[in-house]
Amino acid sequence: MKVPFMINLKDRTAVITGGGGELCGCFSEALAKCGAKVAILDIRKEAADKVASKINENGGIAMGIEVNVLDLKSLRKAEEIIGREFGPCNILINGAGGNHPKGTTSNEFLTVDDLESEREGLVTFFDLNQEGIEFVFNLNFIGTFLPIQVFAKQMLNQKGAIIINISSINAFTPLTKIPAYSGAKAAVSNFTQWLAVYFSKVGIRVNAIAPGFFLTEQNRSLLTNEDGSFTERAKKILNLTPIGRFGKPEELIGTLLWLVDEKASGFVNGVIIPVDGGFSAYSGV
């Protein structure tokens, strides 16, 4: 991997939740390239190990740990392992999250016909159940809240300590069909601002990155057809993205490294930075 610029993270320990995914896997590689020891936390142990192996094979230092970000016992076990092997956490990136069909409606708009329809599989707002909404909301918000509770204590008054939460462009303006995910990411953004104030006297900066639309394995089936062409939803996204394409994971790295480097962004605290090709700036007119 090539990084857009180098920063010195020698002797720093980075903890990344959701680190086995494409975006946070890319973050893991970039931080390792800059000298950090990287703990890759993911509920899928094989995914975390795959990223860690790639880093280690390229001369970096990393390990994969199976973690459920909604389970304090699991997080505390990871904290113990990381502390023993790498030392205290200096950089915490909360990237675990995602959407689920249980929190998604079938259509963008409600019609009376929808309410009278007997079409199998049709999900309106009124069909969404509490369990599905809680799953999506908890994964994204509580899955950010708990890792901070576990790891932030050891970050107090450490030089260059930083927490970076991964929000989403739909925290600014909610996307259709996904009320639970949109609401949860809005909560992550608000929580980021709250934490930035709360931790401001103990030396921890807290910021967030809000990615726009990146074509990954997680959303590929929603954005592309079997023949590789774009779905109607993907076309709508691209029409509202002034740059006219999806982002590439490595295009997030410059923002990540800038936020991590205290020399570059030491006075930046409590911001949510969109990296979205202009999506949030465009009204569609």
N, C-alpha and C positions, 0 to 999 in steps of 0.2 A: 504494500500500500504506500502511496505517496501522500504526504500531508502538504497543505498549501504553504505552511510555514512551521518552523520548529519552536517549541517552548521547552524550558528545562523543568522536567518533572521527576528528576532523579531523586530517589529516596521518598517519593510520595506514593501513597496507597489510594487507588481508586476503586470504589465499589459501584458496580453497575447492575441494577435490577433489570430484568428483561434482556440481559446481555447476550442471550443466544439468538435474538432476532436480527433481522438485517440491519436496521438502523442502529440499534445499540451495539450490535456486533462490530459495526463500522466504528462507532465511538470507542469501543474497547481497543481495537487495533490502533487507532490514532493516538490514544493516550499512552499505550505501550510503546509506540514508536518514539514518543517524546520522553521515554524513560520511566514511566510510572509502573508500579507493580499493580496488576489489574485482577480484581476478583470479579468473576462473571457469574452473576446469580440468575438462575432461571429455573422454572418449574420443570423444564425438560432438560434433564442432566446431560443427555447426549448432545443437545444443541449447545449448551454451555461448554462442554468439553471440546467440541469441534472448534469453537472460536479460540479457546485457550490453547489448543494444540497448534493451531495456525500461528498464533503469536509466539509461542515457545520455539517453534521450528524456525521462525525468522529472527531469533535472538532476543526476544522480549521475555518478560516474566509475567505469567498469568496462571490462574487456576479456575476451573469451573466448579460451582457448588450448586447442588439441587436445593432450591428454596421456594417455599410458598409464601408470597408477600402478604398473605392474609392470615398468616399463622405466626404469632410472636415466638413460639417455641422454636420454629424452624429458623426464623431470623436470628434469634439469639445464639443458636447453634452455629450459624454461619459467622456471626460476629466473633465467636470464640475461635473458630478455625482461622479466620483472617487475621485476628490479633496475634495468634501464635505464629503464623507463617509469614505474614507481611508487616505486622505492626498496625498501629491505629489508623483508622480511615481519615484521609485528608479531603478527598473528593467523593461526593456521593451523587450519583446520577440515577434518578428514578424514572426508568423507562418501561417498567412492566405495565401492561394495560392492553386495551383492545376492545372491540365490540363483539356482540354475539347476536345470532338471529332471535333469541328470546327477548331482546330489547329493541326490535326493529319492526316497523310497520311495512306492509306490502306496497302501499301507494304513498305518493307525496302529499296528496290532498284527500280529504274525506268527502265522499258523496253520499247522498241518500241511498243510491243503488248499492253501495258497499254494505250498508247496514241491512239491506234486504237480501243481499246475495247469499247464496248457499255454496259458493265456489270453495272447493276444498283448498285449504292452505292460506286463504285470504286472512290477513291479520290487520285489523284496524287498531286505533288507539285503545278502543274499549276492550279489545282482546288481549292486550298486554297484561301479563300477570305480575304480581309483586315480586315473586321469586326471580323472574327474568330481569326485571329492572334493578333489583338489589344486586344481582350477580355482576352486571355491567358497571353499576355505580361503585360498588365495593372494590372491584378489581382495579379500577382507575383511580379512585380517590383514596379509599382506605389503604389500597396497595401502594400509595405514595406516603400517606400519613404514618403508617407503622414502621417502615424502614427508617424514616427520619427519627422517630422516637428511639429506635434501637441504636442507630449509629451516630446521631448528632452529639450525644454527651461527650464522646471521645474527641470531638472536633472543637470543643470550646477553647477559645483563645489560642488556637493553632494558627500560625502564620499561613495565610493563603487558603484557609478552609472555605470550601464552597459547596453548596448544594444546587444542583441543576435539575429541575423537574421538567418532564416532557409533557407539555400541554398539547394543544392542537389548534389548527386554524379555525375549527368550528367552535372553539371557546369564545371567539369574537362574534361570530354570526352562526347560529345553529344550522346544521345541515338537515335536509329533509330526511325522514324515515328513521333517524337514530336519536330519539329524545334522551335516552339514558346516557349514551356515550357523550353527546353534546353537553348535557347537564353536568356530567362528571368532570369533563375537561374544563368547563367553566369554573367548577369548584376548585380544580387544581390550580388554575391561574389565580383565583382569589386567595387561595391558601398560600401560594407563593408570595404574594404581596404581604399577607399577614405575617408569615414567618420572617420575611426580610426585616420587618420592623421589630418583631419580637427578639430576634437573634442579633440585632444591630449592635448591642453593647457587649457582646461576647465574641466578636470577631468572626462570625460566620455570615458570609454573603449568600443570599438565596435568590436565584433567578430562574427563568423558564425559557425553553425553546418551544415554539409553536410551529411544527412542520405543516406545510401545506400538503399537496398530494404527491406521494412517492409511490411508484409502482413496485410492490414487493410481493413475495409469495403469499403473504397474509391477505392481500386484497386483490390479487391477480384475477381470481374467478369472478369478482364483482365488476372489474373494469375491462376485461377482455373476453371475447368469445373463444370458442374452441379453435377457430381458424386463426386466432391472433388479432383479429380486428377489434376495435374498441366497441364497448357496449354503449347504449344510449346515455347512460349515466356518465361514463367516461368522457363522451363527447361534450356533454353539458359542462363538465369540469374544465375541460380544455378551452372551451369557448369563453369561460369566465377567468381564465388564467392568461394575463397579457403576454407572458413569455411564450405561451402556446404549446407547452409540453409538460410532462411530469418531471419531478425532481429526481436527482440521483442521490443515493445515500451519502456519498462523499461530499456533496454540496452543503451538508450540514456541519462539516468538520471545522471550517473556518470560524463559524459562530461559536461552536463548542470550545475551541482552543482559546479564542479571544476572551470568553467568559471565565475560563479556568485560570488564565494568566493574570495574576493580581497586578502585575506591572502595567498590563494593557487596560484592565477594566476594574481596578481597585475601587473606583467610585461608582461603579454600576451595581445597583442593588434594588431588587423588587421589580424588575422589568420582565415582560413577556415578549420575546422577540419572534415575530413571524418570519419564517423562511419559506416563502410560498409562491415565488414567481410573479408577485403582484396581485394574487387572488383577493387579498383582503382590501386592496386599494381600489378595486374595480367594481363599479355599480352595475355593470352590464349595459350601460347606455353610453 
